[in-house]
Amino acid sequence: MTTPRLPLTLGAATLLLAANLYGATTARADGGDPSVPPGTEPSASAPVKIDPTDPDLKLPEGATLAEPKVLDIKSVVEDQSGDERREDTNADVTFALQAEVLFSKDSAKLGAAAKARIGAIADEIRKQNPTQVRVFGFTDNLGTSAHGDVLSRQRANAVQAVLDQDLNDPNITFDVRGYGEQYPIADNSTEEGRKKNRRVEVTFPRTES
């Protein structure tokens, strides 16, 4: 039986994230508690400055060019309803599902339609054949912070359980966390923004282009 997959109807908005001519590297949150949301880490070092008054735009004395690097390209596709968003970079694939699509209000119990959406994500994970999958839960800033932390973790656990069952792959390990109201992606002062912030994100490494 083939699990129905949600069509993504909007065109991809391709953004250049970081183009550092001098080879600054990007920090990643692959272990421990990240200080910033995954995928939004700043560059680890500042670029070498160029003397703007030099007519030949020569590098300052002692500076050297780093090896060429591939630009990190992010493609973001959101379905027409805004219920699901997919982000692709050179390194990772991230699916973000709004909580209302998966759960009832203030609940961590998944419905049948939610399991079908998660099954579609499992299909994408199989294509990339990763060894680690991250499942992170988030809430808006309504209610207490402690309640949001617990609820977001329970929801992440629920999504992880379905993925684990669908994938049935002992080679895959899961990193499951609940961040509550931390790391909002929209304005919590409006219901539209809060709806976007109530989400579960599934991220896994890209192993094929």
Secondary structure, 3 states (H helix, E strand, C coil): CCCCCCCCCCCCEEEEEECCCCCCCECCCCCCCCCCCCCCCCECCCCCCCCCCCCCCCCCCCCCCCCCCCCEEEEEEECCCCCEEEEECCCEEEEEEEHHHHECCCCCCECHHHHHHHHHHHHHHHHHCCCEEEEEEECCCCCCHHHHHHHHHHHHHHHHHHHHHHHCCCCCEEEEEECCCCCCCCCCCCHHHHHHHCEEEEEEECCCC
